[in-house]
Amino acid sequence: QVQLVESGGGLVQPGGSLRLSCAASGRIFGFNVMGWYRQAPGNQRELVATITSSDSTTYADSVKGRFTISRDNAKNTVYLQMNSLKVEDTAVYYCNLFQLGVQLYWGQGTQVTVSS
């Protein structure tokens, strides 16, 4: 089993920044993919960004140039630096970990609210 714990969410004004963290623990294998997803009220959960254990990244078009995903493999932690936040970035942000081609784990989510 793998446990994921997110932190760093909160309330921020438009144009502001936040940094999310997600710490993984448990039976984690060397090669895996960690990612951030988000879900706004009434919407489906959507991809924000992913990063492999070899630091290959992907981003949703809506966050390219504003968000940066990174990871510390020694700490099994993934980060999401969010800059130039917009009202439409408001959502619950979830991290996940995918390994061995079949195992997928999710965190409990952290609320990000962008509002003036």
FENDADA-V462152 format. One line per field, one symbol per residue. phi: phi as a letter, one per 40 degrees, with the letter a starting at -180 (. if undefined). psi: psi as a letter, one per 30 degrees, with the letter a starting at -180 (. if undefined). A space follows every 10 residues. Layout:
phi->???
psi->???
//
This chain:
phi->.bbbbcahci bacdgcbabc babbahcbcd cabbabbaac dgbccbcbab accbgcbbbc dcbdgbbbca abccbfbbbb cbbfcbdccc acbbbabbaf gbcbbbccgb cbbbac
psi->lkkkjllfla kllkfalljk ljkklaikle klkklklljl kfllklkell klfggkllkk effkfekkkl ljefghkklj kjlhkleffk lkkkllkklg ffkkkkaflk kkkjk.
//
